[in-house]
Every structure is written in C-alpha cells, then in structure tokens.
Amino acid sequence: MIFKDKTVLITGGTGSFGKKFTETVLKEFEPKKLIVFSRDELKQFEMAHKFIGYEDRIRYFIGDIRDRDRLFRAFHGVDYVVHAAALKQVPAMEYNPTEAVKTNIIGGMNIIDAAINCGVKKVVALSTDKACNPISLYGATKLCSDKLFVAANAYAGEGGTRFAVVRYGNVVGSRGSVIPFFKNKKGEGVLPVTDPRMTRFWITLDKGVRFVVRAFERMSGGEIFVPKIPSMNIMDLVKAIAPECKTRVVGIRPGEKLHEIMISEDDARTTIELEDCYVIQPAFKWWNAEAHQGKPVPEGFSYSSDINDQWLEVPHLQGMIED
C-alpha cells in the first residue's frame, strides 16, 4: 500500500473530494499521518467531528495555496501531496478572472516550489475536462496548471519530486455538481436546463478517489491520467432525478460548452490507451516512452462526451445518486 506509514497532505481537503479521499485513506491505507490543508476553519471543525477516532493520524492545517511561505511550513516532512484546491465555479470565474489566476495558476506554482524544496516524493494534481480546449477562464487556468505540473518534472532533478495530473469530468454528488442543484429545484416542478443536447462525463467520488490513488502507484512523472468513464445527456439526468418535473431551457452560461472533451486530437498524438484509462504523455525529450505498456490511440482520436462509447442509463445514474 503506497500510503502505509507515510505522511499524506491534501490541499482543498475539506471539499467533497477531500473528505472522501480522507475517509478512504484513513480506513484502508494506514497512513502515518494525513494533513488536511484548507482555508476554512469552520469546515475543518465540522470535518473533525466526522472523523472522530482518527485524531492520532489526522491533522488540520489552515492555509491558502496562494501563501507560499505557509505551504513550505505545511509540506515539511510530507511524503505525498494531492492538490485538490481550486476556484472552479465557471460563471464566478468569468466575472472574477484575477482570483482564478491567483489560486489556480500561482497557487499551483507555489505547490510545485514547496514540494521540490521540502523533498515531497510525489504530487498528483486534480484537473478537469474543462482544461482541454478551454473556452472558460476556469478551464484556461487549469490548462495552465496542468502544464506547470507536467513541466515541473524537468526541473525537480533526477530522483527528485515527481508530478502527475489526473483529469476527469463531473463528480456525482459533489458540491459543484448539477445534481444537488436539481434536487433542490425539483420541488418547484420545473428544472432549468441550459440546452437539451448537452452531454457531460460522470464519475463517482469513490471512483475518483481510487483513480487518484492508482495514479500515485503507477506514475513516473509528467503524465496526465484520464479515466474511461461514461457520458450522460442532460435530459436523461433530469429523468433520473425528477421525472415528474417539466424543463425550461435557459441557455448556455458564459464559459460553458455544449459537450466536454478530455483528450483533443492534438493531445492524441502523445496519448496511449491502458485498460482503465488513457495516458497523455509529456512531449519532452526527458520522457521515457517505455514508462507505460499501452497502445497508441488511433489517428484522429478524441475523447469527447458526445461521442463516448460508454453511456449512463437512467436507472444506473439513479443508483449512483443514491449511493
């Protein structure tokens, strides 16, 4: 077990992913210590009440990834870092672009510097489908972040800190998901839908956490790991959550796409396929092309939510929501 008797830190640790990651690692991977790094002391207080019985192995560290000095303090003695902190609400970031840059880009740079200087072994940064061919400010900042973490392997030095990225789609049940929004709205009898043609990739929190753990186990440094996950049309999502409701088309919001894409045709030139995922390999001379035993994807390949070969049926999504 990769985290056994090791010190693990997660930025943005009080978010939906952070709480599920913390629960999974504490219960199954026997870490020496798990550090929850986040800005909100109230959320840390509430989280501490959820994890009663693990006080000897969990620590709560208040800090902001914009604060480079605080990260250097937090990373002292840490073996592995999961970077999940981000500003990610698309419309809010369109209106507040400088804040997205400070957190998602400069914050990422701070993570890299602190990890290298403090001797962290491995870092996995969470990305998003919106980072591929971005049209939103959020997506653009995450694309920049992805490139920073990939390139960081080049100046960490041989035997130094290794960095990788995990990119996936919408998370069922997360705070930013449309699912809790629809659940709150269904009492009104009408659900607002941006566009009935819209499709998205979907993954559960549990699968997202386990995919990140697997990335730590198999990364060489420089990869972007993309899981094979299903798509769903927005109207099927409505049927799964509130089949009795009518819908009202409100139009696509600023920065939104009709369909999301996780691997573009241009990325595909350096992408290989494994059994459970795709790996976008870095286009640098230092990359070891034999690091993963996979097959190159076909010419012209792209991984888009509208042409996916896996689709969620309504009953399946209902089961995911209930879980």
C-alpha positions as CSV (number, residue, x, y, z in Angstrom):
1,M,0.0,0.0,0.0
2,I,1.6,3.2,-1.2
3,F,0.5,5.4,1.7
4,K,1.2,2.9,4.5
5,D,3.2,4.6,7.3
6,K,3.6,7.7,5.1
7,T,2.6,11.3,5.6
8,V,0.0,12.5,3.1
9,L,-1.3,16.0,2.6
10,I,-4.3,17.1,0.6
11,T,-4.9,20.7,-0.4
12,G,-8.6,21.7,-0.5
13,G,-9.1,18.9,1.9
14,T,-12.5,20.0,3.2
15,G,-14.1,19.8,-0.2
16,S,-16.2,16.9,-1.5
17,F,-13.2,15.1,-2.9
18,G,-11.0,15.9,0.1
19,K,-13.5,14.4,2.6
20,K,-13.9,11.2,0.5
21,F,-10.2,10.9,0.0
22,T,-9.5,11.3,3.7
23,E,-12.1,8.7,4.6
24,T,-10.7,6.2,2.1
25,V,-7.1,6.7,3.0
26,L,-7.6,6.6,6.8
27,K,-9.8,3.4,6.6
28,E,-7.8,1.4,4.0
29,F,-4.2,2.7,3.6
30,E,-2.8,3.0,7.1
31,P,-1.0,6.4,6.7
32,K,1.3,7.6,9.4
33,K,-0.4,11.0,9.2
34,L,-2.9,12.7,6.9
35,I,-2.9,16.5,6.8
36,V,-6.0,18.4,5.7
37,F,-4.8,21.8,4.2
38,S,-7.6,24.3,3.6
39,R,-8.7,27.9,4.2
40,D,-12.0,27.5,6.2
41,E,-11.7,26.8,9.9
42,L,-15.4,26.1,10.2
43,K,-15.3,23.3,7.6
44,Q,-12.2,21.9,9.3
45,F,-14.1,21.9,12.7
46,E,-17.1,20.2,11.1
47,M,-14.8,17.6,9.4
48,A,-13.0,16.9,12.7
49,H,-16.4,15.8,14.2
50,K,-16.9,13.4,11.3
51,F,-13.6,11.7,11.8
52,I,-13.7,11.1,15.5
53,G,-11.5,8.2,16.4
54,Y,-8.7,9.1,13.9
55,E,-7.3,12.0,16.0
56,D,-3.9,10.3,16.2
57,R,-3.5,10.3,12.5
58,I,-5.2,13.3,11.1
59,R,-4.1,17.0,11.3
60,Y,-5.9,20.2,10.2
61,F,-3.7,22.9,8.7
62,I,-5.3,26.3,8.0
63,G,-3.7,28.0,5.0
64,D,-4.1,29.2,1.4
65,I,-2.2,27.9,-1.5
66,R,-1.6,31.5,-2.5
67,D,0.6,31.8,0.6
68,R,3.9,30.3,-0.5
69,D,5.5,30.5,3.0
70,R,2.6,28.7,4.6
71,L,2.9,25.9,2.1
72,F,6.6,25.5,2.9
73,R,5.7,25.1,6.5
74,A,2.9,22.6,5.8
75,F,4.9,20.4,3.4
76,H,7.7,19.8,5.9
77,G,8.1,16.1,6.4
78,V,5.3,15.2,3.9
79,D,5.8,12.2,1.5
80,Y,2.8,12.6,-0.8
81,V,0.6,15.6,-1.8
82,V,-2.8,15.6,-3.5
83,H,-3.5,19.0,-4.9
84,A,-7.3,19.4,-5.0
85,A,-7.7,23.1,-4.0
86,A,-9.1,25.3,-6.8
87,L,-11.6,28.0,-7.6
88,K,-13.9,26.2,-10.0
89,Q,-17.3,27.8,-10.4
90,V,-17.3,28.7,-14.1
91,P,-19.6,31.8,-14.1
92,A,-17.9,33.2,-11.0
93,M,-14.5,32.8,-12.5
94,E,-15.7,34.6,-15.7
95,Y,-16.6,37.6,-13.5
96,N,-13.5,37.3,-11.2
97,P,-10.7,36.2,-13.5
98,T,-7.8,37.6,-11.4
99,E,-8.9,35.4,-8.4
100,A,-8.9,32.3,-10.6
101,V,-5.4,33.1,-11.8
102,K,-4.1,33.7,-8.2
103,T,-5.4,30.4,-6.9
104,N,-5.4,28.0,-9.9
105,I,-2.1,29.2,-11.5
106,I,0.0,31.0,-9.0
107,G,-1.2,28.6,-6.2
108,G,-0.1,25.7,-8.4
109,M,3.3,27.3,-8.8
110,N,3.6,27.6,-5.1
111,I,2.7,23.9,-4.6
112,I,5.4,22.9,-7.1
113,D,8.1,25.0,-5.4
114,A,7.2,23.9,-1.9
115,A,7.1,20.2,-2.9
116,I,10.5,20.3,-4.6
117,N,12.2,22.3,-1.8
118,C,10.7,20.2,1.0
119,G,11.5,16.9,-0.6
120,V,8.0,15.6,-1.2
121,K,8.2,12.3,-3.1
122,K,5.1,12.6,-5.4
123,V,2.4,15.1,-6.2
124,V,-0.8,14.4,-8.1
125,A,-2.8,17.5,-9.1
126,L,-6.5,17.3,-9.9
127,S,-7.6,18.7,-13.3
128,T,-10.9,18.9,-15.1
129,D,-12.4,18.2,-18.5
130,K,-12.7,21.9,-19.0
131,A,-8.9,22.2,-19.2
132,C,-8.9,20.6,-22.7
133,N,-9.5,23.1,-25.5
134,P,-10.8,25.6,-22.9
135,I,-13.3,28.4,-23.6
136,S,-13.8,29.4,-20.0
137,L,-11.4,31.3,-17.7
138,Y,-11.6,28.4,-15.3
139,G,-10.6,25.9,-18.0
140,A,-7.8,28.1,-19.2
141,T,-6.3,28.4,-15.7
142,K,-6.5,24.6,-15.2
143,L,-4.8,24.0,-18.5
144,C,-2.0,26.3,-17.5
145,S,-1.9,24.5,-14.1
146,D,-1.7,21.1,-15.9
147,K,1.3,22.3,-18.0
148,L,3.0,23.7,-14.9
149,F,2.8,20.3,-13.1
150,V,3.9,18.3,-16.2
151,A,6.9,20.6,-16.8
152,A,7.8,20.6,-13.1
153,N,9.4,17.2,-13.5
154,A,12.1,18.7,-15.7
155,Y,13.5,21.0,-13.0
156,A,12.9,18.8,-10.0
157,G,16.0,16.9,-10.9
158,E,16.7,13.2,-11.2
159,G,15.4,11.3,-8.2
160,G,13.6,14.4,-7.1
161,T,9.9,15.1,-6.7
162,R,7.6,13.6,-9.3
163,F,4.5,15.3,-10.5
164,A,1.4,13.9,-12.4
165,V,-2.1,15.1,-13.2
166,V,-5.5,13.4,-13.1
167,R,-8.2,14.8,-15.4
168,Y,-11.8,13.7,-15.2
169,G,-15.4,15.0,-15.6
170,N,-18.3,15.9,-13.4
171,V,-18.4,14.2,-10.0
172,V,-21.7,12.7,-8.9
173,G,-22.8,14.3,-5.6
174,S,-20.0,16.9,-5.3
175,R,-20.9,20.4,-4.1
176,G,-20.4,21.9,-7.5
177,S,-22.5,19.3,-9.3
178,V,-25.8,20.0,-11.0
179,I,-27.3,17.0,-9.2
180,P,-27.8,18.7,-5.8
181,F,-29.0,21.8,-7.7
182,F,-31.7,19.8,-9.5
183,K,-32.7,18.1,-6.2
184,N,-33.2,21.5,-4.5
185,K,-35.2,22.8,-7.5
186,K,-37.4,19.8,-8.2
187,G,-39.9,20.9,-5.5
188,E,-40.8,23.8,-7.8
189,G,-41.9,21.4,-10.5
190,V,-39.7,23.0,-13.2
191,L,-36.0,22.4,-13.7
192,P,-33.9,24.9,-15.6
193,V,-31.9,23.2,-18.4
194,T,-29.1,25.1,-20.3
195,D,-29.5,23.1,-23.6
196,P,-31.3,19.7,-24.1
197,R,-28.4,18.5,-26.3
198,M,-25.8,19.0,-23.6
199,T,-23.6,16.0,-22.5
200,R,-21.1,15.5,-19.7
201,F,-18.7,12.9,-18.4
202,W,-19.6,11.5,-15.0
203,I,-17.7,9.8,-12.2
204,T,-18.5,8.9,-8.6
205,L,-16.4,10.3,-5.7
206,D,-15.3,6.9,-4.8
207,K,-14.0,6.0,-8.3
208,G,-12.4,9.5,-8.5
209,V,-10.5,8.9,-5.2
210,R,-9.4,5.4,-6.2
211,F,-8.2,6.6,-9.6
212,V,-6.1,9.2,-7.9
213,V,-4.6,6.6,-5.6
214,R,-3.8,4.4,-8.6
215,A,-2.1,7.4,-10.3
216,F,0.3,7.6,-7.3
217,E,1.1,3.9,-7.7
218,R,1.9,3.9,-11.4
219,M,3.1,7.4,-12.2
220,S,6.6,8.0,-13.5
221,G,6.2,11.8,-13.5
222,G,4.7,14.0,-16.3
223,E,1.6,12.0,-17.2
224,I,-2.0,13.3,-17.4
225,F,-4.2,10.3,-16.5
226,V,-7.7,10.3,-18.0
227,P,-10.1,7.6,-16.7
228,K,-12.5,5.8,-19.0
229,I,-15.9,7.0,-17.7
230,P,-19.4,7.2,-19.1
231,S,-21.3,10.2,-20.5
232,M,-24.9,11.3,-20.0
233,N,-27.3,13.6,-21.7
234,I,-28.7,16.4,-19.5
235,M,-32.3,15.3,-20.3
236,D,-31.6,11.8,-19.0
237,L,-30.2,13.4,-15.9
238,V,-33.5,15.2,-15.4
239,K,-35.3,11.9,-15.8
240,A,-33.1,10.2,-13.2
241,I,-33.6,13.0,-10.6
242,A,-37.1,14.4,-11.2
243,P,-39.0,12.6,-13.9
244,E,-42.2,14.3,-12.8
245,C,-40.8,17.8,-13.5
246,K,-41.1,19.9,-16.6
247,T,-38.0,21.6,-18.0
248,R,-37.3,25.2,-19.0
249,V,-34.4,25.9,-21.4
250,V,-32.4,28.9,-20.1
251,G,-29.4,28.8,-22.5
252,I,-25.7,28.0,-22.0
253,R,-24.0,30.1,-19.4
254,P,-20.8,32.1,-20.0
255,G,-17.8,29.9,-20.4
256,E,-19.8,26.7,-20.8
257,K,-19.6,24.1,-23.7
258,L,-22.3,22.0,-25.2
259,H,-20.0,19.0,-24.9
260,E,-16.9,18.4,-22.8
261,I,-13.7,16.9,-24.1
262,M,-10.8,15.3,-22.1
263,I,-8.4,14.4,-24.9
264,S,-8.2,16.5,-28.1
265,E,-6.9,15.3,-31.5
266,D,-3.7,17.2,-30.9
267,D,-3.2,15.6,-27.4
268,A,-3.9,12.2,-29.0
269,R,-0.6,12.2,-30.8
270,T,1.1,11.5,-27.5
271,T,-1.7,9.5,-25.9
272,I,-1.7,5.8,-25.1
273,E,-4.6,3.6,-24.0
274,L,-4.5,1.4,-20.9
275,E,-7.2,-1.0,-19.8
276,D,-8.9,1.5,-17.5
277,C,-7.7,4.9,-18.7
278,Y,-5.8,7.0,-21.3
279,V,-2.4,8.5,-20.5
280,I,-1.4,11.8,-22.2
281,Q,2.4,11.5,-22.2
282,P,4.6,14.7,-22.0
283,A,6.1,15.8,-25.2
284,F,9.6,16.3,-23.7
285,K,12.9,14.7,-24.6
286,W,13.3,13.5,-21.0
287,W,10.2,11.4,-21.1
288,N,10.7,7.6,-21.0
289,A,8.3,6.3,-23.7
290,E,8.5,2.8,-22.1
291,A,7.1,4.0,-18.8
292,H,3.7,2.5,-19.5
293,Q,2.8,-0.5,-21.6
294,G,-0.1,0.8,-23.6
295,K,-1.1,1.1,-27.2
296,P,-1.2,4.4,-29.1
297,V,-4.7,5.7,-29.7
298,P,-5.8,5.8,-33.4
299,E,-5.1,8.7,-35.7
300,G,-7.7,11.5,-35.3
301,F,-8.8,10.2,-31.9
302,S,-10.5,12.5,-29.4
303,Y,-12.3,11.7,-26.1
304,S,-15.4,13.8,-26.1
305,S,-18.6,13.4,-24.0
306,D,-20.9,13.4,-27.1
307,I,-19.0,10.6,-29.0
308,N,-18.2,8.4,-25.9
309,D,-18.7,4.7,-26.3
310,Q,-19.9,4.4,-22.7
311,W,-23.3,6.0,-21.7
312,L,-25.1,6.1,-18.4
313,E,-28.7,4.7,-18.4
314,V,-31.2,6.5,-16.2
315,P,-31.5,3.6,-13.7
316,H,-27.7,3.4,-13.4
317,L,-27.4,7.1,-12.6
318,Q,-30.3,6.8,-10.1
319,G,-28.2,4.1,-8.3
320,M,-25.1,6.3,-8.3
321,I,-27.1,9.2,-6.8
322,E,-28.5,7.0,-4.1
323,D,-25.0,5.7,-3.2
